[in-house]
Amino acid sequence: MPQYMCSRCRRIVNMAELFALPGVRCPFCGYKILYKVRPSIVKEIKTK
């Protein structure tokens, strides 16, 4: 499940918490700008 981080309060928000409120807002501070948290695993792709 994707996670998002609020740009104001820096808290991690799950998708289930985002759908609890109307619109896309941080459920803790109400700020509208959220960043998607990238996984810490780096994918390596073999090339020819």
C-alpha positions in Angstrom: 0.0 0.0 0.0 1.5 3.4 -1.0 2.5 5.8 1.7 2.6 9.6 1.5 4.5 12.2 3.6 3.1 15.6 4.5 5.4 18.4 3.5 4.5 20.5 6.5 4.4 18.1 9.5 6.6 15.3 7.9 4.2 12.6 9.1 3.7 9.4 7.1 0.1 8.9 5.9 -1.4 5.6 4.6 -3.9 5.5 1.8 -6.7 4.4 4.2 -6.1 7.6 6.3 -6.3 9.7 3.1 -9.7 8.3 2.1 -11.1 9.1 5.6 -11.3 12.8 4.8 -12.9 14.4 1.7 -10.3 15.6 -0.7 -6.5 15.0 -0.4 -5.3 16.5 2.8 -3.0 15.5 5.7 -5.3 14.1 8.5 -3.1 15.6 11.1 -2.5 19.2 10.1 -4.8 19.6 7.1 -2.1 20.6 4.6 -2.7 19.8 0.9 0.8 19.0 -0.3 1.8 15.3 0.1 4.8 13.5 -1.3 4.9 9.8 -2.2 7.4 7.9 -0.1 9.8 5.9 -2.3 10.9 2.4 -1.2 14.4 2.0 0.1 15.1 -0.9 -2.3 17.0 0.0 -5.5 16.1 -2.1 -8.5 18.9 -3.2 -10.8 18.2 -3.9 -14.5 20.6 -5.9 -16.6 21.5 -4.4 -20.0 23.0 -6.0 -23.0 
